[in-house]
């Protein structure tokens, strides 16, 4: 079963430096960018986090988990959420 990594830039209060946080899912229903955004919004509401940036979602492709995490670091500042297929 394919596994997807979803990462988003979050803050817990205004003026705080954003940091990436990540989680994985095996649900293919979350592959469209609007579904990824909805899943991140639900997670953030439970954890009391705020999304940093403009809220754009970007697909970074497939690769080993370290490759996907590396691509995350290269994301432009406009992108708040990235997701990719993690190959084992």
Residue frames relative to the residue before (quaternion, step in Angstrom):
aa qw qx qy qz dx dy dz
X 1.0000 0.0000 0.0000 0.0000 0.00 0.00 0.00
X 0.4552 -0.7047 0.4666 0.2802 3.63 -0.77 0.95
X 0.2015 -0.7600 0.6081 0.1093 3.54 -1.17 0.69
X 0.1710 -0.7902 0.5857 0.0574 3.55 -0.94 0.95
X 0.2640 -0.7335 0.6062 0.1576 3.54 -1.08 0.81
X 0.0765 -0.7663 0.6376 0.0217 3.55 -0.94 0.97
X 0.0162 -0.7892 0.6134 -0.0261 3.58 -0.82 1.04
X 0.0130 -0.7945 0.6071 0.0064 3.54 -1.12 0.66
X 0.4470 -0.6590 0.5379 0.2767 3.52 -1.27 0.60
X 0.0009 -0.8270 0.5599 -0.0518 3.54 -0.68 1.10
X 0.1020 -0.7240 0.6725 0.1149 3.48 -1.41 0.30
X 0.3648 -0.7205 0.5379 0.2419 3.55 -1.23 0.33
X 0.7898 0.0625 -0.0570 0.6074 3.57 1.27 -0.27
X 0.6491 -0.5322 0.3754 0.3931 3.55 -1.22 0.49
X 0.8017 0.2903 -0.2280 0.4701 3.55 -1.08 0.80
X 0.5377 0.6212 -0.4014 0.4047 3.57 1.26 -0.13
X 0.5189 -0.6210 0.4823 0.3354 3.58 -1.09 0.70
X 0.4305 -0.7158 0.4785 0.2708 3.62 -0.80 0.92
X 0.0747 -0.7737 0.6255 0.0675 3.53 -1.21 0.50
X 0.4979 -0.6454 0.4908 0.3078 3.55 -1.19 0.56
X 0.0059 -0.7408 0.6709 0.0334 3.53 -1.18 0.65
X 0.1629 -0.8197 0.5484 0.0297 3.57 -1.04 0.75
X 0.0163 0.7516 -0.6585 -0.0344 3.48 -1.38 0.36
X 0.3443 -0.7305 0.5483 0.2172 3.57 -1.24 0.34
X 0.0760 -0.7641 0.6387 0.0506 3.50 -1.32 0.44
X 0.2856 -0.7432 0.5776 0.1803 3.53 -1.20 0.52
X 0.5054 0.6632 -0.4025 0.3778 3.55 1.32 0.10
X 0.3160 -0.7596 0.5380 0.1833 3.58 -0.65 1.08
X 0.5110 0.6494 -0.4155 0.3801 3.59 1.26 -0.19
X 0.6926 0.4740 -0.2791 0.4666 3.60 1.19 -0.36
X 0.4085 0.7591 -0.4401 0.2515 3.58 1.17 0.34
X 0.6334 0.5032 -0.3515 0.4712 3.60 1.09 -0.39
X 0.6052 -0.6178 0.3553 0.3545 3.57 -0.96 0.86
X 0.6495 0.5036 -0.3462 0.4525 3.64 0.94 -0.70
X 0.6409 0.5080 -0.3258 0.4744 3.63 1.07 -0.66
X 0.6098 0.5284 -0.3458 0.4789 3.60 1.08 -0.71
X 0.6525 0.5157 -0.3084 0.4617 3.59 0.92 -0.91
X 0.6511 0.5084 -0.3179 0.4653 3.62 0.94 -0.84
X 0.6534 0.5095 -0.3164 0.4619 3.59 0.96 -0.84
X 0.6496 0.4989 -0.3113 0.4819 3.60 0.98 -0.84
X 0.6339 0.5344 -0.3314 0.4503 3.62 0.95 -0.83
X 0.6525 0.5032 -0.3162 0.4702 3.60 0.95 -0.84
X 0.6586 0.5148 -0.3058 0.4558 3.57 0.91 -0.92
X 0.6754 0.4992 -0.2944 0.4561 3.58 0.91 -0.94
X 0.6398 0.5271 -0.3416 0.4429 3.60 0.97 -0.75
X 0.6492 0.5060 -0.3121 0.4745 3.59 1.06 -0.72
X 0.7520 0.4040 -0.2012 0.4805 3.58 0.97 -0.91
X 0.4455 -0.7143 0.4378 0.3156 3.61 1.27 -0.11
X 0.4416 0.6914 -0.4518 0.3505 3.57 1.10 0.68
X 0.2722 -0.7261 0.6040 0.1839 3.54 -1.34 0.34
X 0.4422 -0.6839 0.5168 0.2639 3.55 -1.03 0.83
X 0.2729 -0.7579 0.5741 0.1465 3.55 -0.93 0.95
X 0.7501 0.3860 -0.2883 0.4531 3.55 -1.04 0.72
X 0.7282 -0.4606 0.3140 0.3986 3.51 -1.33 -0.23
X 0.5412 -0.6586 0.3859 0.3528 3.60 1.22 -0.09
X 0.4042 0.7133 -0.4875 0.3004 3.59 1.21 0.20
X 0.2627 -0.7561 0.5866 0.1233 3.54 -1.15 0.78
X 0.0457 -0.8227 0.5666 -0.0016 3.57 -0.90 0.92
X 0.3491 -0.7022 0.5886 0.1964 3.55 -1.08 0.85
X 0.1725 -0.8130 0.5493 0.0870 3.61 -0.77 0.97
X 0.6060 -0.5944 0.3449 0.4007 3.59 1.24 0.13
X 0.5861 -0.5737 0.4516 0.3512 3.51 -1.29 -0.42
X 0.2822 0.7441 -0.5779 0.1810 3.54 -1.20 0.55
X 0.6818 -0.4059 0.3622 0.4892 3.53 -1.29 -0.14
X 0.6710 -0.5191 0.3291 0.4147 3.57 -1.14 0.52
X 0.6610 0.4983 -0.3285 0.4549 3.61 0.95 -0.74
X 0.6100 0.5388 -0.3491 0.4644 3.60 1.12 -0.58
X 0.6593 0.5001 -0.3016 0.4735 3.57 0.95 -0.91
X 0.6568 0.4978 -0.3133 0.4719 3.60 0.97 -0.81
X 0.6227 0.5290 -0.3368 0.4679 3.61 1.06 -0.70
X 0.6506 0.5083 -0.3110 0.4708 3.59 0.96 -0.87
X 0.5804 0.5803 -0.3633 0.4409 3.56 1.13 -0.68
X 0.6763 0.5034 -0.2954 0.4494 3.58 0.91 -0.89
X 0.6723 0.4856 -0.2913 0.4768 3.59 1.19 -0.46
X 0.4339 0.7169 -0.4547 0.3017 3.60 1.26 -0.10
X 0.5222 -0.6349 0.4702 0.3212 3.55 -1.06 0.77
X 0.6505 -0.5550 0.3523 0.3805 3.61 -1.15 0.54
X 0.6027 0.5770 -0.3617 0.4160 3.60 1.16 -0.52
X 0.6649 0.5071 -0.3046 0.4560 3.58 1.14 -0.57
X 0.2043 -0.8000 0.5592 0.0747 3.55 -0.73 1.13
X 0.7830 0.1956 -0.0791 0.5852 3.57 1.17 -0.63
X 0.0352 -0.7704 0.6357 0.0337 3.56 -1.00 0.83
X 0.0061 0.7824 -0.6214 -0.0404 3.54 -1.22 0.40
X 0.0262 0.8013 -0.5949 0.0575 3.52 -1.18 0.65
X 0.5346 -0.6099 0.4903 0.3190 3.53 -1.32 0.38
X 0.2292 -0.7741 0.5797 0.1108 3.56 -0.77 1.08
X 0.1932 -0.7777 0.5911 0.0918 3.54 -0.68 1.12
X 0.3041 -0.7700 0.5367 0.1633 3.53 -0.91 0.94
